[in-house]
Amino acid sequence: MIDFHSHILPGIDDGPSNIDESVAMAAAMRDAGFKTIYCTPHFIKGCFDADKHTVLSSVSTLQTRLNVENIELEILPGCEYYLDEFFGNHLKDPLPLGKTNYIMIEIPNNTPAEYVKETCFRIKCGGFIPMIAHPERCSHFAMPQEKTSFWSRFSNLKQKTAGSKQGEQSLLDYLKDIGCAFQGNLGSFAGWYGPEVRQTANYLKKKEVFTHFGTDAHSLNALTRLNLSSAGEYVTK
């Protein structure tokens, strides 16, 4: 099994503070049947500013330690880019997931949909594939809520007659059409982020939106809470 989203590298972001906990996390993942982990620390300007060299060096150091301790687990470099106004600078020399052409991005709830579309299109034009991290946690992709009351139907009718665009393509459909990948968090299905996110995760899974899965684990405690024994239902898709 492959974990496409993990904060296992020590001392880089809000993941483990030391390499001993990273090793413990790796051992737990190995014991659960994982063979490969993509290390995806946060890249958020002014908050988590690790550069490519730092990530690559940390991956090499951790892999060496795992080899010494006979923990058969491959760890590969990557990052989780925060889609803000500074993201364009990263596209000059991005860090994809391992030897793939996937670039993982996290979409904040307040990011305009048009900016998301424009940026993902630029990523595609650069020869890479955007991988949307945990879309079930982003309000742009929230499960549609059924509105059955009279006033809800009346409100929808008013919006349509007021000149709202008909047949406008949704952000999700646009990103699917240009070939983006979508990574779901295992914790979302376990209810870690609340019932709404869990509903959206199941909704997107039913629509076969997800292409990859990950733990998004930041600590050994997080992995302990997560039922890794059932991970195969998702990550081997």
C-alpha positions in Angstrom: 0.0 0.0 0.0 1.1 3.6 -0.6 0.5 6.6 1.5 0.3 9.6 -0.7 0.0 12.2 2.0 2.1 12.2 5.2 3.8 14.7 7.5 6.3 12.1 8.8 9.5 14.2 8.3 10.8 15.6 11.6 11.2 19.2 12.5 10.0 20.7 9.2 6.3 21.6 9.7 3.7 20.6 12.3 4.6 16.9 12.1 6.9 15.0 14.5 9.5 17.1 16.3 12.3 14.5 16.3 13.5 11.6 14.1 12.7 9.0 16.8 9.0 9.7 16.4 9.3 9.6 12.6 10.9 6.2 12.9 8.1 5.0 15.2 5.5 6.3 12.7 7.3 4.5 9.9 7.3 1.2 11.9 3.6 1.5 12.5 3.0 2.1 8.8 5.2 -0.8 7.9 3.4 -3.1 10.3 0.0 -2.1 8.8 1.2 -3.2 5.3 2.4 0.1 3.8 5.4 -0.2 1.4 5.8 3.5 0.3 5.2 6.8 1.9 5.3 10.2 0.1 6.5 12.8 2.6 4.4 16.0 2.0 5.3 18.7 4.5 3.4 22.0 4.4 4.7 24.8 2.2 3.1 27.9 3.6 4.9 31.2 3.2 5.6 32.8 6.6 4.6 29.7 8.5 6.4 26.6 7.0 9.1 27.8 4.7 11.3 24.6 4.2 12.8 24.6 0.7 13.4 21.7 -1.6 16.9 21.0 -0.4 15.7 20.7 3.2 13.0 18.3 2.3 15.3 16.1 0.1 18.0 16.1 2.8 15.4 15.1 5.5 14.1 12.3 3.4 17.6 11.0 2.8 18.4 11.1 6.5 15.2 9.4 7.5 15.5 6.7 4.9 19.1 5.9 6.1 17.8 5.6 9.6 15.0 3.2 8.5 17.5 1.1 6.6 19.8 0.8 9.6 16.8 -0.3 11.8 15.6 -2.8 9.1 12.3 -1.0 8.7 11.4 -2.0 5.1 9.6 1.2 4.0 10.4 3.4 1.1 9.9 7.1 1.7 9.8 9.6 -1.2 10.0 13.4 -1.3 7.1 15.8 -2.0 5.3 18.6 -0.4 1.8 20.1 0.2 1.7 23.5 -1.4 -0.7 26.0 0.0 -2.7 27.6 -2.8 -2.2 31.3 -2.0 -0.9 34.4 -3.8 2.7 33.2 -3.3 2.2 29.8 -4.9 3.2 31.0 -8.4 6.8 31.4 -7.1 7.0 27.7 -6.4 6.0 26.8 -10.0 9.4 28.1 -11.1 11.1 25.0 -9.5 8.4 22.8 -8.0 8.9 19.7 -5.9 6.6 16.9 -7.3 5.8 13.6 -5.5 8.9 11.5 -6.0 9.6 10.8 -9.6 6.0 11.4 -10.6 4.7 14.6 -12.2 2.1 15.1 -9.5 2.2 18.4 -7.5 0.1 18.3 -4.4 -1.8 21.5 -3.5 -4.1 22.4 -0.6 -7.0 24.7 -1.5 -8.1 27.1 1.3 -11.8 27.6 1.6 -11.5 31.3 0.8 -9.6 30.9 -2.4 -11.7 32.1 -5.4 -12.7 29.3 -7.7 -11.4 31.1 -10.8 -7.9 31.4 -9.2 -8.0 27.6 -8.5 -8.9 26.9 -12.1 -6.2 29.3 -13.5 -3.5 27.9 -11.3 -4.3 24.3 -12.0 -4.3 25.0 -15.7 -0.9 26.6 -15.3 0.4 23.5 -13.5 -0.9 21.4 -16.4 0.7 23.6 -19.0 4.0 23.2 -17.1 3.9 19.5 -17.7 2.7 18.5 -14.2 -0.6 17.2 -12.7 -2.3 19.0 -9.8 -3.2 16.6 -7.0 -5.8 18.2 -4.8 -5.2 17.3 -1.2 -8.2 16.2 0.8 -10.9 17.9 -1.3 -13.6 16.6 1.1 -12.2 19.2 3.6 -12.6 22.1 1.2 -15.9 24.0 1.0 -15.6 24.3 -2.8 -16.3 20.5 -3.0 -18.8 20.1 -0.2 -21.6 17.6 -0.6 -24.7 19.4 -2.1 -27.3 20.0 0.5 -30.9 19.0 -0.4 -33.2 22.0 -0.1 -36.8 20.8 0.0 -38.6 23.6 1.8 -40.9 26.1 0.0 -38.7 29.0 0.9 -35.5 27.2 -0.3 -37.1 26.5 -3.6 -38.4 30.0 -3.8 -34.9 31.4 -3.1 -33.4 29.2 -5.8 -36.0 30.4 -8.3 -35.2 34.0 -7.4 -31.5 33.5 -8.0 -32.1 31.9 -11.4 -34.5 34.7 -12.5 -32.0 37.3 -11.2 -29.6 36.3 -14.0 -27.4 33.6 -12.5 -25.3 31.8 -15.1 -27.0 28.7 -16.4 -25.1 25.6 -17.2 -21.9 27.0 -15.7 -19.3 24.2 -15.1 -18.6 23.5 -11.5 -15.1 23.7 -10.1 -15.0 20.0 -9.5 -16.0 19.1 -13.0 -13.5 21.6 -14.5 -10.6 20.1 -12.5 -11.7 16.6 -13.4 -11.9 17.6 -17.1 -8.3 18.9 -17.2 -7.0 15.8 -15.6 -6.4 16.7 -11.9 -5.9 14.0 -9.3 -7.8 14.0 -6.0 -6.3 12.6 -2.7 -8.7 11.6 0.0 -7.8 11.5 3.7 -8.4 8.2 5.5 -9.3 10.2 8.6 -12.1 11.9 6.8 -14.0 8.6 6.5 -13.3 7.9 10.2 -15.0 11.2 11.1 -11.9 13.0 12.3 -13.0 16.3 10.8 -16.7 16.2 11.6 -19.8 14.7 10.1 -20.0 17.2 7.2 -16.5 16.3 6.0 -17.3 12.6 6.4 -20.5 12.9 4.3 -18.6 14.8 1.6 -15.8 12.1 1.6 -18.4 9.4 1.1 -20.2 11.5 -1.5 -16.9 12.0 -3.5 -16.0 8.4 -3.2 -19.4 7.3 -4.5 -18.8 9.7 -7.5 -15.4 8.0 -8.0 -13.6 11.4 -7.7 -10.7 10.1 -5.6 -7.6 8.9 -7.4 -5.3 8.5 -4.5 -5.5 8.2 -0.7 -3.3 9.1 2.3 -3.2 9.2 6.0 -2.3 12.9 6.3 -0.7 11.7 9.6 1.2 14.2 11.7 2.1 12.0 14.6 2.2 8.5 16.0 -0.8 9.3 18.0 -2.7 10.1 14.8 -1.8 6.8 13.3 -2.9 5.0 16.5 -6.3 6.6 16.2 -6.6 5.7 12.6 -7.7 2.1 11.9 -4.9 1.3 9.5 -6.0 -2.3 9.2 -8.9 -1.1 7.1 -6.8 1.2 5.0 -6.6 -1.3 2.2 -10.2 -0.6 1.3 -9.1 2.8 0.0 -5.4 3.0 -0.7 -5.2 -0.1 -3.0 -7.9 1.3 -5.3 
